[in-house]
Amino acid sequence: MVYFLKTAYLLCLVTTIFCQLLSADIVEIRLQIDNMVCPFCGRSCIDDLKRIPGVEDAKVWPGDGLAVVVWKPDHVFQSVKLYRSFADSHFLLKIIDIDVEGIIEMKKGAMTLRSEPDNSIFYIDNREDRRVSKFEDGQLVHIQGQVYNQSGFNFLVIKDILPTIK
């Protein structure tokens, strides 16, 4: 089971990198979801995801509890849309992993990342991290991390800093 989970995650990662190389405008979001146990659960989850405004496509691996969502580049990403979608279902959205490229902005003591081209805003949660604290206002960065929602705002916990694509 662990082997298949690692293989599915690696497949998601390779797909994300490949799609970003083809077009930096495509945003792929990886989800870890509990309570998906059969193909019918997967179909139901895909239908729920595709109803969310901004979702262009979705793929689900029900046995592994994984999903990949392709977000439309002209729609602002809001994690609250994903959480609300799952609140009405019997599935539990555990983790939202995202690769995002954008500009660091410093405002009133907060560090944010404004992604391009959709102008989604992510508040950086771990700005005291040694690597993250070196970011400068206006700097272009490519970040891999986990997104969570708090009071309708996207918060980003940075896991890795990647080379920029643009």
DRENROBA-871320 format. One line per 5 residues: for each residue x, y, z of C-alpha. Coordinates in steps of 0.02 Angstrom, whole numbers. Last residue first. Example, Ala and Ser with C-alpha at 12.3 -4.5 7.8 and 13.67 -1.06 7.14 Angstrom:
BEGIN
684:-53:357  615:-225:390 .
***
This chain:
BEGIN
493:1619:-788  511:1446:-708  586:1498:-541  701:1373:-456  615:1290:-308 .
595:1339:-126  530:1197:-19  406:1165:121  325:1337:136  170:1343:246 .
45:1446:147  -109:1532:219  -255:1570:105  -384:1685:187  -569:1648:217 .
-557:1655:407  -413:1531:405  -385:1417:259  -240:1299:235  -111:1282:99 .
38:1166:102  200:1205:13  306:1214:-143  371:1386:-188  435:1472:-344 .
495:1648:-304  502:1819:-389  564:1952:-266  464:2114:-253  493:2134:-65 .
639:2026:-13  645:1845:43  785:1803:165  660:1763:305  600:1615:202 .
765:1522:209  788:1547:398  605:1508:440  529:1659:529  410:1680:380 .
322:1516:421  143:1566:385  164:1656:219  -4:1736:177  -56:1678:4 .
-139:1796:-121  -207:1740:-290  -167:1869:-425  -218:1753:-568  -63:1771:-678 .
39:1757:-568  39:1721:-383  46:1857:-252  147:1791:-104  123:1877:61 .
234:1929:205  147:2025:344  225:2164:449  114:2299:376  144:2245:197 .
288:2146:123  254:2073:-49  339:1920:-124  300:1895:-309  237:1733:-384 .
260:1550:-423  154:1415:-344  172:1229:-316  27:1169:-209  -13:1036:-80 .
-187:1040:-1  -200:918:145  -340:831:240  -500:850:140  -623:731:222 .
-752:645:112  -932:620:170  -987:772:70  -1053:945:113  -894:1003:199 .
-792:940:50  -850:1079:-66  -828:1207:73  -646:1155:97  -608:1170:-88 .
-687:1342:-105  -600:1398:57  -433:1363:-27  -460:1514:-137  -369:1520:-304 .
-410:1672:-411  -475:1617:-581  -389:1659:-748  -264:1516:-735  -401:1385:-717 .
-353:1264:-578  -305:1085:-623  -350:975:-474  -251:819:-429  -328:694:-309 .
-261:566:-186  -344:448:-64  -237:301:-123  -382:186:-167  -483:332:-234 .
-353:395:-360  -438:553:-423  -411:667:-572  -486:840:-586  -505:968:-725 .
-536:1154:-749  -579:1200:-570  -608:1387:-554  -788:1381:-492  -808:1217:-396 .
-927:1097:-484  -779:998:-554  -725:951:-377  -893:878:-328  -903:775:-489 .
-726:712:-463  -769:662:-283  -924:567:-339  -823:474:-470  -689:431:-342 .
-818:370:-217  -891:260:-355  -716:192:-388  -705:132:-207  -635:181:-36 .
-628:370:-29  -649:410:157  -497:524:174  -430:649:46  -253:708:11 .
-256:845:-121  -129:900:-251  -155:1067:-337  -104:1100:-515  -94:1277:-582 .
-78:1299:-770  -11:1471:-818  170:1413:-820  131:1315:-977  224:1166:-1045 .
356:1167:-909  222:1186:-777  129:1038:-849  285:928:-840  323:982:-661 .
146:946:-603  137:779:-694  303:726:-615  238:773:-442  72:683:-467 .
162:527:-529  278:535:-378  126:545:-263  45:396:-351  206:295:-336 .
226:340:-152  46:288:-117  69:128:-218  226:82:-121  141:120:45 .
0:0:0 .
***
